[in-house]
Amino acid sequence: MVQSGTQGTIYRAWTDGAFTFLTCQKQLDELRNTLRKPAVAERIRPHRAGRLVNELKALTVMADPLPIVKRSPDPDDDFLLAAIEAGKADYRITWSQAIRAAFCP
C-alpha cells in the first residue's frame, strides 16, 4: 500500500478506524481484473493481488445488492454511485471527475 501522500493519509485513517470503507462486489471484481493485467501483474504478484482483494472484502462493508442508478456522466461509474446510495455513505473519497460531477453539478 502507498504509505505517503494523500493515499497514505486516507489508508492510515481507515486502518485507524476513522471511517468505514464501503465497497461492492462489482468494484472488487473490477479491482481483481485490473490486478490481472500484465503491466500490473508484473508489479504485484498474483498471490498478493488475490490476498489484497480477499482482505478488502473481509475488512469492508459490502453495499450489495445495488440499486439501479443512472446519473453519472460516465455510465461505467454508475455502480459506484449505486454503492454510495445503498451504503448510505456520508462521504465519498474519489479521484473520479464523473463521480464528483454527479454530486456537485
C-alpha positions, 0 to 999 in steps of 0.5 A: 500500500502507498504509505505517503501522500494523500493515499497514505493519509486516507489508508492510515485513517481507515486502518485507524478506524476513522471511517468505514470503507464501503465497497461492492462486489462489482468494484472488487471484481473490477479491482481483481481484473485490473490486478490481472493485467500484465503491466500490473501483474508484473508489479504485484504478484498474483498471490498478493493481488488475490490476498489484497482483494480477499482482505478488502472484502473481509475488512469492508462493508459490502453495499450489495445488492445495488440499486439501479442508478443512472446519473453519472456522466460516465455510465461505467461509474454508475455502480459506484454511485449505486454503492454510495446510495445503498451504503448510505455513505456520508462521504465519498473519497474519489479521484473520479471527475464523473463521480464528483460531477454527479454530486456537485453539478 
